[in-house]
Amino acid sequence: MSLFKRFAFIITVSLFMAALAAAPGPAPGTGPVTGPKGPEGNPPPPGPPPSKNPPPAPPSPKNPDSMMYYRGMRTAQQDIPLSITQTKASRVSFDKVELEIIFNQSINPRSVKNTCITINGEELPKSTKFAFNKKGDTIKFEAEVQSNFCELALQKIRSFDGRLISPVNLSLEIQEEKE
């Protein structure tokens, strides 16, 4: 009888092990499954794929046909000639002057070169650095001028929409340095 009990025990254990191996679930040694669970403990189904098209832009308060992009801002095209509205000249040191030229509309920064601006009949040095404000209607730069007056001439500067400035000659009085 003891042989029969051993044989029955071995068959029962074998069937139990076979049932465990056939049961669905993680493979032995992989550890528990983590993350959100859907119904019946299964992971939730994937959602719809993300859209490849961005959401539509809100309507513009201005006419979009007359708008141009400029440094991340939109600038309306104007049917007026490019001109200078204001100039400022202030002394920085004994022989250096800071000049600021303000235009009536945004200018194309690529059109501003040292050959476009002359002071007292001489072109600016090639090392001259031009600074522009965010709106693009102001140029600042430094030049060497020792007297209290200078003749400023501009030519071949274009507005952002392509209008060329008429040659301009100005006489400027240089303001003394503020302390």
N, CA and C of each residue as an Amber inpcrd file, in Angstrom:
protein
   537
   0.8050000  -1.1770000   0.0000000   0.0000000   0.0000000   0.0000000
   0.8540000   1.2490000   0.0000000   1.9170000   1.2180000   0.6340000
   2.7440000   2.4100000   0.6740000   3.2840000   2.7410000  -0.7120000
   3.5250000   1.7410000  -1.5340000   3.9820000   1.9960000  -2.8940000
   2.8840000   2.6880000  -3.7000000   1.6580000   2.2450000  -3.4750000
   0.5350000   2.8580000  -4.1650000   0.3620000   4.3130000  -3.7420000
   0.5180000   4.6380000  -2.4430000   0.3830000   6.0140000  -1.9560000
   1.4760000   6.9010000  -2.5530000   2.6740000   6.3990000  -2.6490000
   3.7600000   7.1840000  -3.2330000   3.4740000   7.4700000  -4.7020000
   3.0180000   6.4540000  -5.4210000   2.7170000   6.6220000  -6.8260000
   1.5930000   7.6440000  -7.0170000   0.5510000   7.6380000  -6.2030000
  -0.5680000   8.5750000  -6.2670000  -0.0840000   9.9920000  -5.9330000
   0.7980000  10.0850000  -4.9290000   1.3350000  11.3850000  -4.5560000
   2.1540000  11.9960000  -5.7110000   2.9710000  11.2230000  -6.3730000
   3.7950000  11.7050000  -7.4870000   2.9090000  12.1460000  -8.6380000
   1.8480000  11.4260000  -8.9630000   0.9450000  11.7980000 -10.0460000
   0.2020000  13.0850000  -9.6880000  -0.2350000  13.2350000  -8.4460000
  -0.9480000  14.4430000  -8.0270000  -0.0370000  15.6610000  -8.1260000
   1.1680000  15.5550000  -7.6520000   2.1180000  16.6760000  -7.7140000
   2.4360000  17.0070000  -9.1690000   2.5910000  16.0420000 -10.0120000
   2.8800000  16.2780000 -11.4310000   1.7370000  17.0180000 -12.1070000
   0.4960000  16.6140000 -11.8240000  -0.6620000  17.3050000 -12.4060000
  -0.7610000  18.7410000 -11.8890000  -0.4820000  18.9120000 -10.6030000
  -0.5140000  20.2570000 -10.0280000   0.5250000  21.1660000 -10.6900000
   1.7270000  20.6650000 -10.9220000   2.7980000  21.4520000 -11.5580000
   2.4370000  21.7630000 -13.0080000   1.8350000  20.8260000 -13.7040000
   1.4250000  21.0490000 -15.0890000   0.3520000  22.1240000 -15.1590000
  -0.5670000  22.1340000 -14.1850000  -1.6180000  23.1490000 -14.1530000
  -1.0220000  24.5220000 -13.8860000  -0.0470000  24.6070000 -13.0280000
   0.6050000  25.8910000 -12.7660000   1.3570000  26.3950000 -13.9970000
   2.0090000  25.5290000 -14.7100000   2.7740000  25.9410000 -15.8830000
   1.8560000  26.4240000 -17.0000000   0.6540000  25.8730000 -17.0910000
  -0.2730000  26.2570000 -18.1520000  -1.0580000  27.5140000 -17.8060000
  -1.0360000  27.9800000 -16.5570000  -1.8100000  29.1500000 -16.1360000
  -1.2010000  30.4190000 -16.7430000  -2.0540000  31.4040000 -17.1930000
  -1.5140000  32.6640000 -17.7320000  -0.9180000  33.5000000 -16.5930000
   0.0720000  34.3080000 -16.9330000   0.6930000  35.1640000 -15.9300000
   2.1390000  35.3960000 -16.2900000   2.8260000  36.1280000 -15.4560000
   4.2220000  36.4230000 -15.7690000   5.0660000  35.1660000 -15.7010000
   6.1110000  35.1770000 -16.5010000   7.0260000  34.0450000 -16.5090000
   7.7580000  33.9880000 -15.1840000   8.1380000  32.8030000 -14.7510000
   8.8430000  32.7130000 -13.4710000  10.1300000  33.5210000 -13.5090000
  10.3610000  34.2840000 -12.4650000  11.5880000  35.0560000 -12.3270000
  11.5200000  36.4490000 -12.9300000  10.4060000  36.8210000 -13.5690000
  10.3330000  38.1560000 -14.1650000   9.7900000  39.1780000 -13.1980000
   9.2230000  38.7880000 -12.1070000   8.7260000  39.7250000 -11.1210000
   7.3120000  40.1410000 -11.4440000   6.7070000  40.8810000 -10.5510000
   5.3200000  41.2970000 -10.7590000   5.2210000  42.3810000 -11.8260000
   4.1010000  42.4560000 -12.5040000   3.8240000  43.4900000 -13.4990000
   3.3690000  44.7330000 -12.7550000   3.9580000  45.8910000 -13.0910000
   3.5820000  47.1370000 -12.4340000   2.9580000  48.0600000 -13.4410000
   2.3210000  49.1170000 -12.9630000   1.7040000  50.1000000 -13.8380000
   0.2030000  50.0570000 -13.6950000  -0.4890000  50.9600000 -14.4260000
  -1.9440000  51.0060000 -14.3140000  -2.5690000  49.7370000 -14.8850000
  -3.6390000  49.3090000 -14.2600000  -4.3310000  48.0930000 -14.6870000
  -5.7090000  48.4630000 -15.1950000  -6.1010000  47.7890000 -16.2380000
  -7.4500000  47.9440000 -16.7670000  -8.3480000  46.9180000 -16.1210000
  -9.5010000  46.6310000 -16.7360000 -10.3890000  45.6130000 -16.1810000
  -9.7070000  44.2480000 -16.1940000  -9.9960000  43.4460000 -15.2040000
  -9.4400000  42.1020000 -15.0000000  -7.9260000  42.1180000 -14.8020000
  -7.3400000  43.2070000 -14.3770000  -5.9130000  43.2420000 -14.0840000
  -5.0130000  43.3700000 -15.2880000  -5.5520000  43.4850000 -16.4880000
  -4.7380000  43.6440000 -17.6970000  -4.3990000  45.1080000 -17.8980000
  -3.2850000  45.4220000 -18.5800000  -2.9760000  46.8350000 -18.8520000
  -4.0310000  47.4350000 -19.7640000  -4.2880000  48.7570000 -19.6120000
  -5.3080000  49.3930000 -20.4570000  -4.8530000  49.4190000 -21.9120000
  -5.7990000  49.4410000 -22.8430000  -5.4290000  49.5030000 -24.2650000
  -4.8110000  50.8590000 -24.5800000  -3.9020000  50.9370000 -25.5780000
  -3.2880000  52.2360000 -25.9170000  -4.3270000  53.1850000 -26.4990000
  -4.1090000  54.4920000 -26.2290000  -5.0190000  55.5140000 -26.7260000
  -4.7620000  55.7950000 -28.1950000  -5.5110000  56.7470000 -28.7550000
  -5.2970000  57.0910000 -30.1660000  -3.9370000  57.7580000 -30.3430000
  -3.3070000  57.6200000 -31.5110000  -2.0010000  58.2500000 -31.7250000
  -2.1350000  59.7640000 -31.7160000  -1.0610000  60.4800000 -31.2990000
  -1.1260000  61.9450000 -31.2750000  -1.2770000  62.5020000 -32.6860000
  -1.9390000  63.6410000 -32.7700000  -2.1710000  64.2800000 -34.0670000
  -0.8770000  64.8800000 -34.5940000  -0.6460000  64.7630000 -35.8950000
   0.5560000  65.3290000 -36.5180000   0.3610000  66.7920000 -36.8830000
  -0.8560000  67.2660000 -36.9070000  -1.1320000  68.6580000 -37.2670000
  -1.2980000  69.4780000 -35.9990000  -0.6530000  70.6720000 -35.9240000
  -0.8320000  71.5230000 -34.7440000  -2.2370000  72.1150000 -34.7380000
  -2.6900000  72.5650000 -33.5760000  -4.0250000  73.1730000 -33.5330000
  -4.0430000  74.4500000 -34.3740000  -5.1840000  74.8290000 -34.9170000
  -5.2370000  76.0310000 -35.7590000  -4.9490000  77.2840000 -34.9360000
  -4.3200000  78.2670000 -35.5780000  -3.9750000  79.5250000 -34.9150000
  -5.2360000  80.3660000 -34.7440000  -5.2800000  81.1860000 -33.6900000
  -6.4410000  82.0510000 -33.5230000  -6.4670000  83.1050000 -34.6280000
  -7.6240000  83.6480000 -34.9490000  -7.6930000  84.6420000 -36.0240000
  -6.9220000  85.9050000 -35.6530000  -6.2690000  86.4990000 -36.6530000
  -5.4750000  87.7060000 -36.4430000  -6.3890000  88.9180000 -36.3600000
  -6.0650000  89.8760000 -35.4560000  -6.8910000  91.0810000 -35.3940000
  -6.6520000  91.9960000 -36.5950000  -5.5330000  91.7790000 -37.3230000
  -5.2310000  92.6010000 -38.4890000  -5.3830000  91.7570000 -39.7450000
  -5.3270000  92.3860000 -40.8680000  -5.4510000  91.6900000 -42.1430000
  -4.2200000  90.8090000 -42.3510000  -4.3710000  89.4810000 -42.4150000
  -3.1920000  88.6110000 -42.5440000  -2.4800000  88.7470000 -43.8850000
  -3.1350000  89.3090000 -44.8920000  -2.4790000  89.4790000 -46.1860000
  -1.4350000  90.5850000 -46.1570000  -1.5230000  91.4920000 -45.1890000
  -0.5580000  92.5810000 -45.1290000   0.3540000  92.4520000 -43.9080000
   0.5880000  91.2300000 -43.4610000   1.4570000  90.9940000 -42.3110000
   2.7040000  90.2570000 -42.7620000   3.8270000  90.5460000 -42.1000000
   5.0860000  89.8520000 -42.3750000   5.6950000  89.4500000 -41.0420000
   6.4190000  88.3310000 -41.0230000   7.1040000  87.9040000 -39.8110000
   8.4280000  88.6480000 -39.6970000   8.7360000  89.0990000 -38.4870000
   9.9900000  89.7970000 -38.2470000  10.4440000  89.4830000 -36.8370000
  11.5110000  88.7110000 -36.6900000  12.0760000  88.3650000 -35.3870000
  11.0100000  87.8600000 -34.4200000  10.1170000  87.0340000 -34.8910000
   9.1000000  86.4750000 -34.0270000   7.9110000  87.3920000 -33.8290000
   7.9630000  88.5890000 -34.3720000   6.8370000  89.5170000 -34.2560000
   6.2660000  89.7390000 -35.6450000   5.0300000  90.1200000 -35.7210000
   4.4480000  90.4690000 -37.0050000   4.5270000  91.9750000 -37.1750000
   4.8900000  92.3790000 -38.3570000   5.0140000  93.7930000 -38.6570000
   4.1220000  94.1030000 -39.8460000   3.2320000  95.0360000 -39.6920000
   2.3280000  95.3840000 -40.7800000   3.0900000  96.1520000 -41.8540000
   2.8130000  95.8300000 -43.1080000   3.4170000  96.5760000 -44.2110000
   2.6920000  97.9100000 -44.3190000   3.4560000  98.9400000 -44.5200000
   2.8690000 100.2720000 -44.6290000   3.2110000 100.8390000 -45.9950000
   2.2950000 101.5890000 -46.5760000   2.5260000 102.1990000 -47.8840000
   3.0860000 103.6120000 -47.7200000   4.1240000 103.7410000 -46.9050000
   4.7720000 105.0360000 -46.7220000   6.2590000 104.8430000 -46.9640000
   6.9460000 105.8810000 -47.4370000   8.3870000 105.7400000 -47.6830000
   9.1550000 105.6370000 -46.3680000  10.2720000 104.9310000 -46.4260000
  11.1440000 104.7860000 -45.2610000  11.8370000 106.1120000 -45.0000000
  11.8000000 106.5590000 -43.7520000  12.4530000 107.8230000 -43.4030000
  12.9380000 107.7650000 -41.9510000  13.7640000 108.7200000 -41.5890000
  14.2920000 108.8330000 -40.2300000  13.3660000 109.7440000 -39.4460000
  12.9600000 109.2930000 -38.2520000  12.0960000 110.1350000 -37.4270000
  12.8690000 110.8660000 -36.3400000  14.0000000 110.2750000 -35.8890000
  14.7540000 110.9090000 -34.8140000  16.1900000 110.4020000 -34.8240000
  17.1000000 111.2560000 -34.4100000  18.4990000 110.8580000 -34.2410000
  18.9880000 111.3640000 -32.8890000  19.8810000 110.5890000 -32.2790000
  20.4890000 110.9890000 -31.0070000  21.9790000 110.7200000 -31.1150000
  22.7740000 111.6690000 -30.6640000  24.2290000 111.5130000 -30.6600000
  24.7240000 111.9570000 -29.2910000  25.3470000 111.0370000 -28.5690000
  25.8640000 111.3920000 -27.2480000  27.2920000 110.8820000 -27.1100000
  28.1130000 111.6930000 -26.4670000  29.5220000 111.3650000 -26.3070000
  29.6880000 110.2880000 -25.2400000  30.4800000 109.2640000 -25.5750000
  30.7660000 108.1670000 -24.6530000  32.1260000 108.3810000 -24.0030000
  33.0920000 108.8070000 -24.8060000  34.4240000 109.1330000 -24.2900000
  34.9570000 110.3000000 -25.1210000  36.2170000 110.6400000 -24.9100000
  36.7980000 111.7960000 -25.5960000  36.6460000 111.7190000 -27.1060000
  36.8790000 110.5350000 -27.6890000  36.8220000 110.4290000 -29.1460000
  35.7200000 109.4780000 -29.6510000  34.8720000 108.9710000 -28.7580000
  33.8000000 108.0380000 -29.1550000  32.4360000 108.6740000 -28.9430000
  31.5600000 108.4130000 -29.9280000  30.1930000 108.9140000 -29.8850000
  29.2480000 107.7510000 -30.1340000  28.1530000 107.6840000 -29.3500000
  27.1110000 106.6900000 -29.6080000  26.0030000 107.3660000 -30.4090000
  25.6980000 106.7820000 -31.5610000  24.6640000 107.3300000 -32.4290000
  23.4650000 106.3900000 -32.4270000  22.2830000 106.9560000 -32.3510000
  21.0350000 106.1910000 -32.3880000  20.1630000 106.8030000 -33.4790000
  19.7310000 105.9670000 -34.4060000  18.8980000 106.4270000 -35.5240000
  17.5760000 105.6840000 -35.4400000  16.4790000 106.4310000 -35.3700000
  15.1440000 105.8410000 -35.2640000  14.4020000 106.0970000 -36.5770000
  13.8530000 105.0180000 -37.1450000  13.1340000 105.0880000 -38.4130000
  11.6300000 105.0220000 -38.1740000  10.8550000 105.3510000 -39.2080000
   9.3990000 105.3310000 -39.0810000   8.8050000 103.9320000 -39.2430000
   9.6090000 102.9330000 -39.6160000   9.1480000 101.5510000 -39.7350000
  10.3330000 100.6110000 -39.5740000  10.0520000  99.3410000 -39.4740000
  11.1040000  98.3470000 -39.2680000  12.0240000  98.2900000 -40.4750000
  13.3260000  98.1780000 -40.2100000  14.2960000  98.0870000 -41.2950000
  14.8560000  96.6760000 -41.3450000  15.3610000  96.3130000 -42.5110000
  15.9680000  95.0060000 -42.6830000  17.3880000  95.0830000 -42.1480000
  17.7160000  94.3410000 -41.0800000  19.0590000  94.4560000 -40.5040000
  20.1600000  94.0160000 -41.4590000  19.8310000  93.1560000 -42.4250000
  20.8440000  92.7060000 -43.3860000  21.2330000  93.7940000 -44.3750000
  20.4050000  94.8350000 -44.4850000  20.7390000  95.9110000 -45.4120000
  21.6550000  96.9550000 -44.7840000  21.8510000  96.8860000 -43.4760000
  22.6840000  97.8750000 -42.7830000  24.1220000  97.3760000 -42.7650000
  24.9760000  98.1040000 -43.4590000  26.4020000  97.7600000 -43.5330000
  27.2170000  99.0180000 -43.2450000  28.4900000  98.8350000 -42.9970000
  29.3330000  99.9920000 -42.7070000  29.4210000 100.9450000 -43.8990000
  29.1960000 100.4380000 -45.1240000  29.2630000 101.2940000 -46.3150000
  28.0050000 102.1330000 -46.4950000  26.9340000 101.8210000 -45.7820000
  25.6710000 102.5540000 -45.9270000  25.6490000 103.8480000 -45.1220000
  26.5240000 103.9630000 -44.1370000  26.5220000 105.1250000 -43.2450000
  27.8970000 105.7790000 -43.3010000  27.9090000 107.0850000 -43.5320000
  29.1670000 107.8340000 -43.5000000  29.0650000 108.9380000 -42.4610000
  30.1730000 109.2100000 -41.8100000  30.2570000 110.3090000 -40.8500000
  31.3760000 111.2120000 -41.3030000  31.0420000 112.4680000 -41.5120000
  31.9770000 113.4770000 -42.0240000  32.6260000 112.9980000 -43.3170000
  31.8580000 112.3380000 -44.1660000  32.3300000 111.9010000 -45.4790000
  33.1090000 110.6020000 -45.4860000  33.3120000 109.9570000 -44.3400000
  34.0820000 108.7140000 -44.2730000  33.1730000 107.5570000 -43.8660000
  33.3770000 106.4230000 -44.5460000  32.6110000 105.2300000 -44.1830000
  32.9990000 104.7680000 -42.7890000  32.0880000 104.0550000 -42.1450000
  32.3850000 103.4910000 -40.8290000  33.3890000 102.3520000 -40.9910000
  34.2190000 102.0960000 -39.9950000  35.1460000 100.9650000 -40.0820000
  34.3750000  99.6410000 -40.1820000  35.0140000  98.6370000 -40.7810000
  34.3630000  97.3250000 -40.9320000  34.0780000  96.6730000 -39.5890000
  34.8000000  97.0600000 -38.5570000  34.6080000  96.4670000 -37.2320000
  33.4220000  97.0600000 -36.4720000  32.7020000  98.0130000 -37.0750000
  31.5690000  98.6390000 -36.4040000  30.4760000  97.6150000 -36.1520000
  29.9710000  97.5930000 -34.9200000  28.8890000  96.6780000 -34.5500000
  27.6000000  97.4850000 -34.4360000  26.5580000  96.9770000 -35.1010000
  25.2530000  97.6310000 -35.0800000  24.3380000  96.8670000 -34.1310000
  23.5590000  97.5920000 -33.3340000  22.5740000  96.9840000 -32.4330000
  21.1900000  97.4570000 -32.8780000  20.2230000  96.5360000 -32.8540000
  18.8570000  96.8250000 -33.2680000  17.9170000  96.5320000 -32.1080000
  16.8530000  97.3220000 -31.9990000  15.8650000  97.0110000 -30.9760000
  14.9530000  95.8920000 -31.4710000  14.0870000  95.3900000 -30.6020000
  13.2460000  94.2420000 -30.9490000  12.2830000  94.5630000 -32.0840000
  11.7530000  95.7520000 -32.1080000  10.8230000  96.1390000 -33.1790000
  11.5500000  96.3060000 -34.5010000  12.8430000  96.6020000 -34.4580000
  13.6340000  96.7170000 -35.6790000  13.6150000  98.0870000 -36.3120000
  13.1690000  99.1060000 -35.5870000  13.1260000 100.4470000 -36.1780000
  14.2200000 101.3620000 -35.6430000  15.1590000 100.8290000 -34.8560000
  16.2270000 101.6510000 -34.2710000  17.5790000 100.9730000 -34.4600000
  18.5750000 101.7710000 -34.8590000  19.9620000 101.3060000 -34.9770000
  20.7890000 102.0830000 -33.9640000  21.6810000 101.3810000 -33.2530000
  22.6520000 102.0340000 -32.3720000  24.0330000 101.5360000 -32.7540000
  24.9970000 102.4540000 -32.7440000  26.3860000 102.0800000 -33.0100000
  27.2880000 103.1650000 -32.4550000  28.5660000 102.8470000 -32.3210000
  29.5590000 103.8200000 -31.8580000  30.4960000 104.1670000 -32.9950000
  30.9270000 105.4130000 -33.0200000  31.8570000 105.8860000 -34.0450000
  32.8480000 106.8540000 -33.4060000  33.9780000 107.0250000 -34.1000000
  34.9870000 107.9600000 -33.6090000  34.7220000 109.3470000 -34.1880000
  34.4030000 110.2840000 -33.2890000  34.1850000 111.6830000 -33.6580000
  34.7510000 112.5250000 -32.5210000  35.6400000 113.4780000 -32.8600000
  36.2510000 114.2840000 -31.8130000  35.5960000 115.6480000 -31.6560000
  34.9440000 116.1560000 -32.7020000  34.3130000 117.4750000 -32.6080000
  32.9160000 117.3540000 -31.9960000  32.2700000 118.4960000 -31.7690000
  30.9250000 118.5130000 -31.1910000  29.8300000 118.4840000 -32.2450000
  30.2150000 118.4730000 -33.5290000  29.2520000 118.3900000 -34.6270000
  29.7400000 117.3240000 -35.6070000  28.7990000 116.7150000 -36.3170000
  29.1880000 115.7690000 -37.3580000  28.1330000 115.7440000 -38.4570000
  28.5690000 115.3520000 -39.6430000  27.6730000 115.1830000 -40.7920000
  27.4110000 113.6950000 -40.9550000  26.1600000 113.3030000 -40.8730000
  25.7620000 111.9020000 -40.9920000  25.0360000 111.7140000 -42.3130000
  25.4630000 110.7150000 -43.0920000  24.8110000 110.4190000 -44.3750000
  24.4090000 108.9520000 -44.3900000  23.1820000 108.6740000 -44.8310000
  22.6770000 107.3050000 -44.9380000  22.2010000 107.0590000 -46.3560000
  22.4420000 105.8320000 -46.8300000  21.9560000 105.4290000 -48.1490000
  21.8960000 103.9090000 -48.2110000  21.1390000 103.3690000 -49.1310000
  21.0280000 101.9250000 -49.4000000  20.5290000 101.1080000 -48.2180000
  19.7920000 101.7040000 -47.3010000  19.1650000 100.9580000 -46.2090000
  17.7290000 100.6660000 -46.6330000  17.3010000  99.4320000 -46.3990000
  15.9610000  99.0100000 -46.8160000  15.0660000  98.7520000 -45.6130000
  13.7770000  99.0230000 -45.8180000  12.7990000  98.6450000 -44.7980000
  12.5720000  97.1470000 -44.8920000  11.8740000  96.5990000 -43.9280000
  11.6510000  95.1560000 -43.9160000  10.8470000  94.7100000 -45.1290000
   9.9790000  95.5430000 -45.6230000   9.1930000  95.1610000 -46.7970000
   9.8810000  95.5390000 -48.1110000  11.1510000  95.9480000 -48.0720000
  11.9450000  96.1530000 -49.2890000  12.0620000  97.5730000 -49.7940000
  11.4760000  98.5370000 -49.1310000  11.5680000  99.9340000 -49.5990000
  12.9580000 100.4950000 -49.2840000  13.5420000 101.1610000 -50.2530000
  14.8760000 101.7420000 -50.1090000  14.7490000 103.1690000 -49.5950000
  15.6150000 103.5380000 -48.6440000  15.5700000 104.9030000 -48.1170000
  16.1900000 105.8510000 -49.1330000  15.6150000 107.0200000 -49.2640000
  16.2220000 108.0550000 -50.1010000  17.4850000 108.5340000 -49.3930000
  18.5610000 108.8370000 -50.1220000  19.7900000 109.3000000 -49.4540000
  19.5020000 110.4860000 -48.5310000  20.0510000 110.4160000 -47.3260000
  19.7950000 111.4130000 -46.2900000  21.1220000 111.9720000 -45.8070000
  21.1930000 113.3060000 -45.6620000  22.3510000 113.9900000 -45.0830000
  21.8520000 114.8080000 -43.9040000  22.4480000 114.5690000 -42.7360000
  22.0340000 115.2660000 -41.5200000  23.2380000 115.8920000 -40.8340000
  23.0170000 117.0400000 -40.2050000  24.0280000 117.6580000 -39.3470000
  23.5940000 117.4210000 -37.9090000  24.4710000 116.8060000 -37.1190000
  24.1210000 116.4590000 -35.7410000  25.0150000 117.1950000 -34.7550000
  24.3930000 117.6490000 -33.6760000  25.1500000 118.1920000 -32.5590000
  25.2800000 117.0750000 -31.5360000  26.4960000 116.8640000 -31.0510000
  26.7480000 115.7590000 -30.1240000  26.5490000 116.2480000 -28.7010000
  25.6710000 115.5410000 -27.9710000  25.3900000 115.8720000 -26.5890000
  26.5400000 115.3680000 -25.7170000  26.8600000 116.1450000 -24.7000000
  27.9370000 115.7390000 -23.8100000  27.5020000 114.5440000 -22.9520000
  28.4830000 113.7980000 -22.5140000  28.2870000 112.5940000 -21.7310000
  27.5700000 112.9290000 -20.4220000  26.5720000 112.0930000 -20.0700000
  25.8390000 112.2930000 -18.8060000  26.5850000 111.5870000 -17.6800000
  26.6940000 112.2390000 -16.5500000  27.4150000 111.6540000 -15.4070000
  26.4810000 111.2280000 -14.3310000
